[in-house]
Amino acid sequence: MKDEKSTYLFFKLYDEIFGVDVNNIIETIEMQELTPIPHTPDFMKGVFVFRGQVVPVIDLRIKFKLPEVPADMKRYIIVSSFEVNNEQQTMGFIVDKLIDVVSLSEFDINEFPEIGSRYNIEFVKGVVKYRDQLTIILNIEKILTSVEADIIKKITSNLELPKQEDDNE
């Protein structure tokens, strides 16, 4: 059996380290100013325009029920693309700090213990030991429930970018 390696981006939230497969990541950027959207789940912090597309942004601290951060703390957005309900979805995930890019084999990733965890087993791929700390590897496409993803898609699909003025007129 061939030992296939995958590359993961490790990031920090509060005092925990998480990893996501880089195949789902378009880009990592410093925190942007977001436009809040009313009547959305509390973890959806708003939207911003990324490469001509309106992208919803989720604060993973709130989604994972971790303490909120001071307003002046520097944070980052992981812009990701993945399939939800057979449709491609682009979404931003706010994280505290980008840590490392690590190559892992499927044999490096251990099963996630279901007992005693605050995290929903649905969106956890497994755990690895990194810098003497257990690191949770996330299934980024499963962080939102299908109902949450549908709500966010419906809200953001109704948002349109302003038409650009044509400079040649």
C-alpha positions in Angstrom: 0.0 0.0 0.0 1.4 3.4 -1.1 1.9 6.0 1.6 0.2 9.1 0.1 1.1 12.4 1.6 -1.2 15.4 1.9 -0.3 18.9 2.9 -2.1 20.7 5.7 -2.2 24.3 6.9 -2.0 24.5 10.7 -3.5 27.4 12.5 -4.3 28.5 16.0 -7.6 29.3 17.6 -7.4 30.3 21.3 -4.9 27.8 22.7 -5.6 25.0 20.3 -4.0 24.1 16.9 -6.1 22.9 14.0 -5.2 21.7 10.5 -7.0 21.8 7.2 -6.0 20.2 3.8 -4.4 22.9 1.6 -6.3 21.4 -1.4 -9.4 23.3 0.0 -7.5 26.6 0.4 -7.5 29.3 -2.2 -5.5 31.9 -0.2 -4.7 33.1 3.4 -5.0 36.8 4.0 -4.9 39.3 6.8 -8.2 40.2 8.3 -10.3 42.4 6.0 -13.1 44.8 6.8 -16.3 42.8 6.6 -19.8 44.0 5.7 -22.2 42.6 8.4 -25.3 40.8 7.1 -28.4 41.0 9.3 -30.3 37.8 10.2 -27.4 35.4 9.9 -26.0 32.9 12.5 -23.9 34.6 15.1 -20.7 33.0 13.8 -21.1 34.6 10.4 -19.2 37.9 10.8 -20.1 39.3 7.3 -19.0 39.2 3.7 -16.2 40.7 1.7 -15.3 40.9 -2.0 -12.6 38.4 -3.0 -11.5 38.2 -6.6 -14.8 39.7 -7.8 -17.0 37.3 -5.7 -19.0 38.0 -2.5 -17.5 35.6 0.1 -19.2 34.9 3.5 -16.9 34.8 6.5 -17.2 32.6 9.5 -15.5 33.2 12.8 -14.3 29.7 13.9 -13.9 30.8 17.5 -17.6 31.5 17.7 -18.5 28.4 15.7 -16.4 26.2 18.0 -17.7 28.1 21.2 -14.2 29.3 22.1 -13.7 32.6 24.0 -13.9 35.7 21.8 -10.7 37.7 21.1 -9.8 41.3 22.0 -10.9 43.6 19.2 -7.3 44.8 18.5 -5.9 41.2 18.0 -4.5 40.6 14.6 -6.3 37.8 12.9 -6.4 36.0 9.5 -8.9 34.7 7.0 -8.5 31.4 5.3 -10.3 31.6 2.0 -11.5 28.2 1.1 -13.5 26.4 -1.6 -15.2 23.1 -1.1 -18.3 21.2 -2.1 -21.5 21.4 0.0 -24.7 19.8 -1.1 -23.2 19.1 -4.5 -22.4 22.8 -5.1 -19.0 24.5 -4.9 -18.9 27.0 -2.0 -16.3 29.7 -1.3 -16.1 30.8 2.3 -13.7 32.6 4.6 -12.8 31.3 8.0 -11.3 33.6 10.6 -8.4 32.2 12.6 -6.1 33.7 15.2 -2.7 32.8 13.7 -1.2 30.9 10.8 1.3 28.4 12.2 2.8 26.1 9.7 2.4 24.0 6.5 2.9 20.3 7.2 3.0 17.2 5.0 1.2 14.3 6.6 0.5 10.7 5.5 -2.9 9.2 6.2 -1.0 7.0 8.7 0.0 10.1 10.7 -3.6 11.0 11.3 -5.2 9.1 14.2 -8.9 8.5 14.9 -10.5 11.3 16.9 -11.8 10.3 20.4 -15.5 10.9 20.4 -15.7 11.0 24.2 -14.7 14.2 26.1 -14.4 16.5 23.1 -16.2 19.8 22.7 -16.0 19.4 18.9 -18.6 17.8 16.7 -17.1 14.5 15.4 -18.7 15.3 12.0 -16.2 18.0 11.0 -13.1 16.3 12.5 -11.0 14.1 10.2 -8.6 13.0 13.0 -5.8 14.1 15.2 -2.0 14.3 14.9 0.7 15.1 17.3 2.4 18.4 16.4 5.0 20.2 18.6 4.0 17.9 21.6 0.3 19.0 21.2 -2.6 17.1 19.8 -3.7 18.9 16.7 -7.2 18.5 15.3 -7.4 17.9 11.5 -10.7 19.4 10.2 -13.0 18.4 7.4 -13.5 22.0 6.3 -16.4 21.1 4.1 -18.3 19.7 7.1 -17.7 22.6 9.6 -21.2 24.0 8.7 -24.2 21.8 8.8 -26.1 21.5 5.5 -28.8 23.7 7.0 -26.3 26.4 8.0 -24.6 26.2 4.6 -28.0 26.5 2.9 -28.9 29.6 5.0 -25.6 31.3 4.3 -25.8 30.4 0.5 -29.3 31.8 0.3 -28.4 35.0 2.0 -25.2 35.6 0.1 -26.5 34.6 -3.3 -28.9 37.5 -3.1 -26.0 40.0 -2.7 -24.8 41.5 -5.9 -21.7 43.6 -6.5 -22.2 47.1 -7.7 -21.9 47.5 -11.5 -18.5 48.9 -12.5 -18.5 52.1 -14.4 -17.0 51.7 -17.9 -14.1 54.1 -18.2 -14.4 54.3 -22.0 -17.7 56.1 -22.0 
